[in-house]
Amino acid sequence: MFMFRVERPKPVNAAELIDINHTQVSTWDVIPAMPTPQFNPFWPTNNGFMGPTPDNSFLTTNVNQPVDLTAKYGRPPVTDTFKSLGVTLTIWQVSVFAGGRYQAKRVFTDTKSTDVQAFVYRFSFDFKYTPTTPGTYFLQYTTNTPISLGDPTLVATSISRLMVKQPTTTLSIQAPPVVFPSTGSPANQATAQITPIDATDQIKWSQAQM
Protein backbone atom coordinates (compact mmCIF):
# COMPACT_ATOMS: atom_id res chain seq x y z
CA MET A 1 0.00 0.00 0.00
CA PHE A 2 1.25 3.49 -0.82
CA MET A 3 0.17 6.68 0.86
CA PHE A 4 1.00 10.29 0.09
CA ARG A 5 1.37 13.11 2.52
CA VAL A 6 2.03 16.81 2.18
CA GLU A 7 5.30 17.99 3.65
CA ARG A 8 7.64 20.93 3.39
CA PRO A 9 10.51 20.76 0.87
CA LYS A 10 13.81 19.54 2.34
CA PRO A 11 17.35 20.53 1.28
CA VAL A 12 19.46 17.94 -0.51
CA ASN A 13 23.16 18.19 0.30
CA ALA A 14 25.96 17.37 -2.14
CA ALA A 15 28.34 14.50 -1.47
CA GLU A 16 31.49 15.37 0.48
CA LEU A 17 34.40 16.45 -1.70
CA ILE A 18 37.73 14.60 -1.67
CA ASP A 19 39.95 16.76 0.54
CA ILE A 20 43.46 15.84 -0.63
CA ASN A 21 46.49 17.50 -2.17
CA HIS A 22 48.13 16.47 -5.43
CA THR A 23 50.88 14.46 -3.74
CA GLN A 24 48.23 11.95 -2.60
CA VAL A 25 47.26 11.07 -6.18
CA SER A 26 48.62 7.65 -7.18
CA THR A 27 47.89 7.72 -10.91
CA TRP A 28 47.80 10.55 -13.46
CA ASP A 29 46.69 9.80 -17.02
CA VAL A 30 48.82 12.78 -18.10
CA ILE A 31 51.83 13.36 -15.85
CA PRO A 32 52.16 16.98 -14.61
CA ALA A 33 55.30 18.93 -15.48
CA MET A 34 58.00 19.72 -12.95
CA PRO A 35 57.25 23.19 -11.54
CA THR A 36 59.73 26.04 -11.96
CA PRO A 37 60.14 29.20 -9.83
CA GLN A 38 57.74 32.09 -10.23
CA PHE A 39 58.90 35.13 -12.17
CA ASN A 40 61.01 37.48 -10.07
CA PRO A 41 61.68 40.93 -11.58
CA PHE A 42 64.85 41.15 -9.48
CA TRP A 43 66.16 37.86 -10.89
CA PRO A 44 67.57 39.03 -14.24
CA THR A 45 67.82 35.70 -16.06
CA ASN A 46 64.66 33.62 -15.51
CA ASN A 47 61.27 33.58 -17.23
CA GLY A 48 58.23 32.55 -15.22
CA PHE A 49 54.58 32.91 -14.35
CA MET A 50 53.56 35.75 -12.07
CA GLY A 51 50.55 36.60 -9.91
CA PRO A 52 47.59 36.39 -10.02
CA THR A 53 48.24 33.16 -11.98
CA PRO A 54 47.13 30.26 -9.72
CA ASP A 55 50.33 28.65 -8.46
CA ASN A 56 49.96 26.19 -5.58
CA SER A 57 46.60 27.85 -4.87
CA PHE A 58 43.44 26.48 -3.28
CA LEU A 59 40.39 27.59 -5.25
CA THR A 60 36.66 27.00 -4.72
CA THR A 61 33.67 27.41 -7.03
CA ASN A 62 30.21 25.99 -7.75
CA VAL A 63 29.01 23.73 -10.55
CA ASN A 64 28.28 25.59 -13.82
CA GLN A 65 30.00 28.74 -12.54
CA PRO A 66 32.80 29.99 -14.84
CA VAL A 67 36.20 30.28 -13.16
CA ASP A 68 38.62 33.02 -14.20
CA LEU A 69 42.01 31.31 -14.60
CA THR A 70 43.92 34.14 -16.27
CA ALA A 71 47.65 33.47 -16.56
CA LYS A 72 50.33 36.18 -16.28
CA TYR A 73 53.83 35.62 -17.62
CA GLY A 74 57.00 37.67 -17.35
CA ARG A 75 60.48 37.62 -18.83
CA PRO A 76 63.58 39.75 -18.18
CA PRO A 77 65.26 41.74 -20.98
CA VAL A 78 68.11 39.23 -21.19
CA THR A 79 65.71 36.58 -22.57
CA ASP A 80 64.31 38.91 -25.24
CA THR A 81 65.12 36.24 -27.81
CA PHE A 82 62.06 34.05 -28.43
CA LYS A 83 59.48 35.17 -31.00
CA SER A 84 56.43 33.22 -29.86
CA LEU A 85 54.97 32.17 -26.53
CA GLY A 86 52.46 29.40 -25.89
CA VAL A 87 50.77 28.66 -22.57
CA THR A 88 48.75 25.50 -21.87
CA LEU A 89 46.26 25.04 -19.04
CA THR A 90 45.60 21.42 -18.02
CA ILE A 91 42.88 20.38 -15.55
CA TRP A 92 42.46 16.94 -13.97
CA GLN A 93 39.52 15.56 -11.97
CA VAL A 94 40.15 13.22 -9.04
CA SER A 95 38.34 9.94 -8.42
CA VAL A 96 38.82 6.93 -6.14
CA PHE A 97 39.74 3.51 -7.53
CA ALA A 98 40.69 0.08 -6.15
CA GLY A 99 42.19 0.07 -2.69
CA GLY A 100 40.99 3.56 -1.88
CA ARG A 101 43.74 5.15 -3.94
CA TYR A 102 43.23 8.34 -5.95
CA GLN A 103 43.57 8.81 -9.67
CA ALA A 104 43.51 12.02 -11.71
CA LYS A 105 42.09 12.09 -15.22
CA ARG A 106 42.57 15.01 -17.58
CA VAL A 107 39.20 16.63 -18.30
CA PHE A 108 40.26 19.94 -19.87
CA THR A 109 43.18 21.38 -21.81
CA ASP A 110 43.53 24.68 -23.65
CA THR A 111 46.51 26.36 -25.31
CA LYS A 112 46.84 30.05 -26.11
CA SER A 113 49.69 31.47 -28.15
CA THR A 114 50.96 34.91 -29.06
CA ASP A 115 53.66 36.40 -31.26
CA VAL A 116 56.28 38.12 -29.11
CA GLN A 117 57.53 41.54 -30.07
CA ALA A 118 60.91 42.93 -29.04
CA PHE A 119 60.94 44.93 -25.80
CA VAL A 120 57.72 43.32 -24.54
CA TYR A 121 58.23 41.65 -21.18
CA ARG A 122 54.77 41.02 -19.68
CA PHE A 123 52.03 38.80 -21.11
CA SER A 124 48.47 37.87 -20.18
CA PHE A 125 46.44 34.85 -21.27
CA ASP A 126 42.69 34.76 -20.70
CA PHE A 127 41.72 31.25 -19.58
CA LYS A 128 38.28 30.30 -18.27
CA TYR A 129 36.83 26.97 -17.15
CA THR A 130 33.23 26.02 -16.33
CA PRO A 131 33.01 22.76 -14.33
CA THR A 132 29.81 20.78 -14.91
CA THR A 133 30.19 18.20 -12.15
CA PRO A 134 31.14 18.62 -8.48
CA GLY A 135 34.43 17.19 -7.31
CA THR A 136 38.11 17.79 -6.62
CA TYR A 137 40.22 19.10 -9.50
CA PHE A 138 43.89 19.95 -9.99
CA LEU A 139 45.28 22.38 -12.56
CA GLN A 140 48.66 23.43 -13.94
CA TYR A 141 50.04 25.89 -16.50
CA THR A 142 52.93 24.97 -18.78
CA THR A 143 54.76 26.77 -21.60
CA ASN A 144 56.84 26.14 -24.68
CA THR A 145 59.65 28.40 -23.43
CA PRO A 146 62.69 27.48 -21.28
CA ILE A 147 63.24 28.97 -17.86
CA SER A 148 66.41 30.75 -19.02
CA LEU A 149 69.00 30.84 -21.79
CA GLY A 150 71.15 28.37 -19.87
CA ASP A 151 68.37 26.07 -18.59
CA PRO A 152 66.20 24.22 -21.14
CA THR A 153 63.57 23.23 -18.53
CA LEU A 154 60.18 24.46 -19.74
CA VAL A 155 58.41 26.92 -17.45
CA ALA A 156 55.53 25.45 -15.41
CA THR A 157 53.56 26.41 -12.32
CA SER A 158 53.07 24.33 -9.21
CA ILE A 159 49.82 22.34 -9.15
CA SER A 160 46.78 24.16 -7.78
CA ARG A 161 43.58 22.61 -6.39
CA LEU A 162 40.05 23.54 -7.42
CA MET A 163 37.12 22.35 -5.28
CA VAL A 164 33.82 22.36 -7.18
CA LYS A 165 30.72 22.30 -5.00
CA GLN A 166 27.10 21.43 -5.74
CA PRO A 167 24.95 24.12 -4.08
CA THR A 168 22.27 22.90 -1.65
CA THR A 169 19.08 22.31 -3.63
CA THR A 170 15.46 21.95 -2.59
CA LEU A 171 13.68 19.13 -4.44
CA SER A 172 9.91 18.68 -4.47
CA ILE A 173 7.23 16.77 -6.37
CA GLN A 174 4.03 18.45 -7.50
CA ALA A 175 1.04 16.13 -7.21
CA PRO A 176 -0.89 15.42 -10.42
CA PRO A 177 -4.74 15.53 -10.42
CA VAL A 178 -4.76 11.73 -9.95
CA VAL A 179 -2.14 10.70 -7.43
CA PHE A 180 -2.23 6.88 -7.55
CA PRO A 181 -4.73 4.33 -8.92
CA SER A 182 -5.41 1.88 -6.10
CA THR A 183 -7.51 -0.91 -7.62
CA GLY A 184 -7.78 0.15 -11.22
CA SER A 185 -11.40 1.10 -10.73
CA PRO A 186 -12.09 4.77 -11.57
CA ALA A 187 -14.34 4.92 -8.53
CA ASN A 188 -11.46 4.00 -6.21
CA GLN A 189 -8.72 6.22 -7.61
CA ALA A 190 -7.01 8.58 -5.16
CA THR A 191 -7.27 12.24 -6.08
CA ALA A 192 -5.70 15.41 -4.79
CA GLN A 193 -8.06 17.54 -2.78
CA ILE A 194 -7.19 21.23 -2.77
CA THR A 195 -8.71 23.69 -0.31
CA PRO A 196 -9.43 26.42 -1.13
CA ILE A 197 -10.18 25.50 -4.71
CA ASP A 198 -8.61 28.72 -6.04
CA ALA A 199 -5.26 28.13 -4.28
CA THR A 200 -2.28 29.16 -6.41
CA ASP A 201 0.65 27.77 -4.37
CA GLN A 202 2.15 24.45 -5.41
CA ILE A 203 1.46 21.34 -3.31
CA LYS A 204 4.55 19.41 -2.27
CA TRP A 205 4.13 15.62 -1.90
CA SER A 206 6.29 12.77 -0.67
CA GLN A 207 5.68 9.04 -0.98
CA ALA A 208 5.87 6.46 1.78
CA GLN A 209 5.42 2.71 1.37
CA MET A 210 3.35 1.02 4.06
Secondary structure as GFF3:
##gff-version 3
##sequence-region A 1 210
A	DSSP	beta_strand	2	6	.	.	.	ID=ss1
A	DSSP	beta_strand	10	12	.	.	.	ID=ss2
A	DSSP	three_ten_helix	22	24	.	.	.	ID=ss3
A	DSSP	beta_strand	25	28	.	.	.	ID=ss4
A	DSSP	beta_strand	48	50	.	.	.	ID=ss5
A	DSSP	beta_strand	58	62	.	.	.	ID=ss6
A	DSSP	beta_strand	67	68	.	.	.	ID=ss7
A	DSSP	beta_strand	71	74	.	.	.	ID=ss8
A	DSSP	three_ten_helix	77	79	.	.	.	ID=ss9
A	DSSP	beta_strand	84	97	.	.	.	ID=ss10
A	DSSP	three_ten_helix	98	100	.	.	.	ID=ss11
A	DSSP	beta_strand	101	115	.	.	.	ID=ss12
A	DSSP	beta_strand	122	125	.	.	.	ID=ss13
A	DSSP	beta_strand	128	129	.	.	.	ID=ss14
A	DSSP	beta_strand	135	148	.	.	.	ID=ss15
A	DSSP	beta_strand	151	156	.	.	.	ID=ss16
A	DSSP	beta_strand	160	165	.	.	.	ID=ss17
A	DSSP	beta_strand	169	171	.	.	.	ID=ss18
A	DSSP	beta_strand	173	174	.	.	.	ID=ss19
A	DSSP	beta_strand	178	180	.	.	.	ID=ss20
A	DSSP	three_ten_helix	186	188	.	.	.	ID=ss21
A	DSSP	beta_strand	190	191	.	.	.	ID=ss22
A	DSSP	beta_strand	204	209	.	.	.	ID=ss23
###
